[in-house]
């Protein structure tokens, strides 16, 4: 039986990052989400709205409000559409976070010059498998909680707090439902692709060097090469046990609450504003 690697806590990881690379290490890879999230959210909410309108157009909406099943399907479809933006964003962010002495720009150039546009879609399948059900739960939980709480859009503080609560809970439930898939996705995206790996697939990637820019050469100590999604899940479990699929979940959930509370609140405000403009014309 394989020995299992001790799992560091989030606080220990934070301390080690600070000690090794300073406070700047806490912001590694931030450039990719800053650039990509606006594009991703525009695809997400536009796709969700488009699918909901399609339900209405083709007679699947029998009441003023869609069913929660329709909400889930629309979120699922929007998650598939997000693949175009989420895969490159996640790939660059994850690699910038794990490769020492790297930046978002150097990782971006490395992928582009080495593999072209297609290189940004390494891990695309697992990203779709993660995002589609994740965003289904995201919208389903948000709409369900709004109905339970009796939320309406107005200027009362009660409704603002309810909207923020529904958005925060939707983020928590969404991330909690797909977090093991996110772990697998990150491992697949941060390993070297087979086209970079000069050895066979069975050779462990230990102390491999890869040039990410003319001035930066990265060396990583990595685990075994993963042939795919199932292989990654099996090897990760064998090496570190079931807990590997929940490593880092607490910081992720803490982050998910405020981010998604604000995201949905701003979304509702904008939808209400656009509807008021439409009715006034």
Buried (B, 14 or more C-beta within 10 A) or exposed (E): EEEEEEBEEBEEBBEEBEEEEEEEBEEBBBBBBEBBBEBBBEBBBEBBBEBBEEBEEEEEBEEEEBBBEBBBBBBBBBBBBBBEBBBBBBBBBBBBBBBEEBBBBBBBBBBEEBBEEEBBBBBBBBBBBBBBBBBBBBBBBBBBBBEEBEBEBEEEEEBBEBBBBBBBBBBBBBBBBBBBBBBBBBBBBBBBBEEBBEEEEEEEBEEBEBEBBEEBEBEBEBBBBBBEBEBBBEBBBEBBEEEBBBBBBEEBBEEBBEBBBBBBBEBBEEEEEEEEEEEEE
